[in-house]
Amino acid sequence: MPAKDLKSTTLSSLFWKLFEQGGTAVVTLVVQVVMARLLSPVEFGVLAIMLVFVNVGNVIVQSGLNTAIIQVPDASEADFDTVFWMSLAISVVLYVAVFCLAPAVSSFYGMPQAVTPLRVLVLVLVVNAYNSIQEAIVARRLEFQKTFRATVTAGVVSGSAGVVAALLGGGIWALVVQQLLQQACKCLVLALQIPWKPRLRFERDRALLLFRFGWKLLASGILEQGYQSLSDLLIGKVFSSSELGYVSQGKKYPFALGAMLDGAIQPVMLSAVAHVQDDAARVKRLARRALKTSTYLIVPAMTLFAVAATPVVRIVLGEAWLPSVPFVQLYCVVYAMLPIHTTNLQVLNGMGRSDLFLRLEVVKKVVGIAILSFTTFVLRDLHAIVSGYIVVALLCTFINASPNKRVIGYAYLEQVRDICPAFLLALAAALVAWPVSLLGLGDLPTILLQGVAMLVAYVGLSALFRVEEFFYLLDTLRELRMGRAG
């Protein structure tokens, strides 16, 4: 694809991906706020345990093979069909396994009420076998407006159903209904927009080719999700369900904010890199732009969230959730480093280097499990456990970046120099915004005034010091506006 056409398509895709992530975040926030006020921390803790099995299952069903479809240059509808039947078979096997294990899981964690909800919730794995192909087709064609429509519609429908179930006293079932309907509705809306429908065909040779690429990403995904889930499993066992609920809520909102911003840029970059993977210089330019832009947006957002965490939690979730404030702040630090992780990993995916991707995951998980084990079994402190994730995230910035010096000539120190302005500007802006909390204003005025102070300081300093990302974003907005007007 010519550079001009690729840039135009990428900008258009980025526009729709931002709308998708933003729309989803707004709908999800409203739903989660209502649900948090209707349900207890214990019920959210039970959900966190159940989602461990769903999330690990989703990695097995979705990761690897659908990324292979995006990356291979000659993917056909026969490939889509082949991967779908493989994913469907895997999802059914996983569903049966979790169905049989549900009583043992519930007994181990002392949650007898979770047996049937868990068996119903894991039905989402079967739905996601179909959705994984839909998502791959959208990403391959850079048609993210279709995902926008599906995701926002699914959020509204599932959120409404979940809230109604909670109001009717559904308890944990309200959360199950919301999770299951969200994926089913998204799948249905995408099916109305994408002409592909599965056919009864399976090409063994293509399956082997795609699997040779995808199995490494699959193994990497299992390592990553298994590591993330291990924390919930340990907290749920060593501590109480309510404490797990506080940690889960503390992680959820910084993660959602990071996913909204970084998640809009990185999938588009993966598709763009896959189109120019033979030109390392162009890939490096794409990677630098994605890293710098994503960091410039995410770091101040996380900084503001950390500064205003107490009034935000009190006004949004209520007094009962104030113990989650320290976890919100700690996870803001963790997810401020998200862009350097995802940018480097997406480059390896787009370049077809799943071998390096897997090696990195093995190294990172050894480091992460060692720190998690120490904070859980030696220190036995929830705040230490989450603080340990900050140490892991910092170490992993170097681990994730190290191969790309060789692959595309983008060294770690060069990446650090590229993201330093955003961190320094965010710190300076936070020093301007933080004193507002000392004025004794109400929660809402404090949040609004801190937000305004942070924005004015961050943008003002960016303009004053001629920060490249600031002017790039202004130029991009002009291009998008002119493109839409044209």
Buried (B, 14 or more C-beta within 10 A) or exposed (E): EEEEEBBBBBBBBBBBBBBBBBBBBEBBBBBBBBBBEBBBBBBBBBBBBBBBBBBBBBBBBBBBBBBBBBBBEEBEBEBBBBBBBBBBEBBBBBBEEBBEBBBEBBEEBEBEEBBEBBBBBBBBBBBBBBBBBBBBBBBBBBBBBBBBBBBBBBBBBBBBBBBEBBEEEBBBBBBBBBBBBBBBBBBBBBBEBBEBEBEEEBBEEBBEBBBEBBBBBBBBBBBBBBBBBBBBBBBBBBBBBBBBBBBBBBBBBBBBBBBBBBBBBBBBBBBBBBBBBEBBEBBBBBBBBBBBBBBBBBBBBBBBBBBBBBBBBBBBBEEBBBBBBBBBBBBBBBBBBBBBBBBBBBBBBBBBBBEBBBBBBEBBBEBBBEBBEEBBEEEEEBEBBBBBBBBBBEBBBEBBBBBBBEBBEBBBEBBBEBBEBBBBBBEEBBEBBBEBBEEEBEBEEBBBBBBEBBBEBBBEBBEEEEBBBBEBBEEBEEBBEEEEEE
